């Protein structure tokens, strides 16, 4: 298990550690075989290369069905790529890669476990010391503003609170890499803004490597160090934007010309690739 | 101040970053809702109402029988039924015990076998292709029709009755176990895979607990069916038990005796049903059971 102090992660924030990327994809593609007997295979991802530096916040934005969730599953080793190789921290990914945390669109909390026990499922499955991890779980819940809710059951919490719990669960074992698959997409707009803001601040504490998938381009620009814009299916990288906006970014930054420049560019890419039809 | 051995990731002494104030209103509302006077008083009233309703039904029954002078052979009044039970209490007690044992044993075997078979059929494609069609067919044979065969095979004792009660009760338990094991979302399984969970861990920590509400629903149905099974078995061949006494009293045109047995059977069934429902609390958090209470659906 990786027990690096976050301070050392923060020190190597935006530059890759010793020039080595944390996540490295080479020539990675995915073709799904058709479920029907004579159906055509579905090409979800065209071969693509991608490096993600240690401590980098990468957002991937694209329309539904562009293969961005497939990309995330490939990185997590939950799907085998059709071609190409994926390395994380220099080790090739074969089979489910476990030295990471994942947050999905649904919070996926276990209804029969208390909030604390839901966070601790991570420790139980990994066979980590429960008592030490219980202390850490309490601290994480406190950080996301949920102290006092440890003994509640998931159905007693709102959607936003439940997703905060899911984030705590993903980070309990202090993984060097966090994968997020449209984590705020199921929330209402106000809660979504709040979680986006809060999560940025949360991330700035230790600047863990994050791969964040969204179909919301404002969210993508707001959170990302780099935004990877995808083409429609079969997915490939249309363009990568480096977002040069000072952190912490507040909601007002979304009304600045700089911010608008980035979103305008993504709009243009969407129009060029036919995702949006120009009026 | 850093204590050695702890705080290895530096989050120890920090203040909340995802602000409490940000979701304060949300938090407070939920806390308040949680602390609102719970409905325990209301639940007491629920039992109160059901008792009152039962008494009213009996009163109407009693009044109707007296008003229209219905002969006891057609429909005995509740007062007559209860008087009969009291008069023959030692006989009824002697017949209640074996029937209860048959029901409970039949149900227990059905619960164990139903859950095991449900798990087996869910996870083994071999079992699914070989045993499962056989298990379905076994349900299409009328149990009443094969009961005499069991008597030939296993005699008129306890075994044939337990077997028939089991055969009738296990099927809904097996099916509900299978349904329960399938309700897991695909992403949930992916989440467990990313934690490094093997199929055994996923089964124990995820699939089985998630299936429990369904398994208990199946067991409640199974419990009521075990009562039917035991009575059917006693109808076919028995020398004791409430089912046996039902037939006997019926042959004597002793309607109060028949109704006395029916009342006792109902009481046994209701008690056993609520025992199954109560036993959920041994396996699931009470708040969750309450949240999923079928009898509290709201529009």
Interface residues (C-beta under 8 A of the other chain):
Chain A: X3 X5 X6 X7 X73 X76 X78 X96 X97 X98 X100 X101 X102 X104 X106 X108 X110 X111 X112 X114 X121 X122 X124 X125 X126 X132 X135 X136 X139 X140 X142 X143 X144 X145 X147 X148 X152 X153 X155 X156 X157 X158 X160 X161 X164 X174 X194 X195 X197 X198 X199 X201 X202 X205 X206
Chain B: X6 X8 X9 X10 X11 X12 X14 X16 X17 X18 X19 X20 X22 X23 X26 X27 X30 X31 X33 X34 X185 X187 X188 X190 X191 X192 X193 X194 X195 X196 X197 X201 X205 X206 X209 X210 X212 X284 X285 X287 X288 X291
